[in-house]
Structure formats: C-alpha cells, structure tokens
Amino acid sequence: WVHWLMLLGADRVNMVEGVVQDLGQGRIPNILAERGIRSAWQHERQKVVTKAVVVAGLSVLAIALLSRRAKSRRRT
C-alpha cells in the first residue's frame, strides 16, 4: 500500500507543478479538458451531473459555514 500511495502522491504533486508551470508561463490550463470532461459527458452523463450537483452543494455549504463563522467572529 505504501508504494502505491507514494506513487499517487507523486502524481498529484506533478499535476500541481504542471498547473503552476503553465501559470508561470502565462498560460491558463484547461483543467476540464485535461480531465476528459467531454468524453465523460458523452459516455457517463449521469455521473458528471451527479458530481456537479454534489460539488455545488458542498460549495454552498462551505460558503454558508464560513460566512456564519466570520459573522460570529465580528460580534465578539
């Protein structure tokens, strides 16, 4: 397990480095295209929609919690 986890971690680091390198060269990476969104939309549309709804819901929840926390800090 440790070997595979190290490889997965290295892959994620490599991905982040690639995005930073693109930004450093003045290019905005098309992350959705690199992740294969067109193919997923064509072949697994229901999964793409489900993931989008889950991400949107979690984002709204996180924003609501953070804004509530910020309001409580301002009061004290």
N, C-alpha and C positions, 0 to 999 in steps of 0.2 A: 504494500500500500504506500509506503513512504516514497518509494521510487516513482510511482505514478503521480502522487500528489506533488512531488518536486517538479515533475515534467509539466503538470498542469499549471503550477505556479509560475514556472519559467515562461510558459506560453502566454499567460496573462501579462506578465511583465513586458514581454516582447511586443504584445499588442499595444500596450500603453506607450512604450517607447516609440512605436511607429506613428501613433497619433501625434505625439509631441514633436517628432521629427517633421511630420507633414506641416504642423502648425508653425514650426520654426522656419520652414522654407516658404511660408506664405500661402500654403495650400490648405483648404478646408477639406478634411477627409469625408467621404461619403460613407459613413458607417453603416447605414441601412443597406446600401448596395453591397458592401463588403461582407455583410452578414447574410446575404442571399434573400432579401425580403421579397423580391419579385418571384423567385421560384417558390418560396413558401406560400405567397399569396395565391399563386396559380395552383399549387398542389395540396396545400393544407390551410385553406382559407379560414376554417373554423378555429384552428389553433391560433392563427395570427390575431383574429378578432378577440378570442378569449384572453390572450396575453395582453393585448392593448387595453382591454377593459380592466384587467387586474392591475396593470401598471398605473392606469389613470386613477383608479380607486385608491391605491396605496399612496399615490402622489397627493391626492386631495386630502387624505387622512393625515399624512405627514405635514402638509402645509397648515392644516387646521390645528394640529397639536403644537407645532412650533409657534404659530401666531398666538395661541392661547397662553403658551408658556411665556412668550415675550410680554404679553399684556400683564400677566401676574408679576413679572419682574419689575415693570414700570410702576406698579402700585405700591411696592414695598420700598 
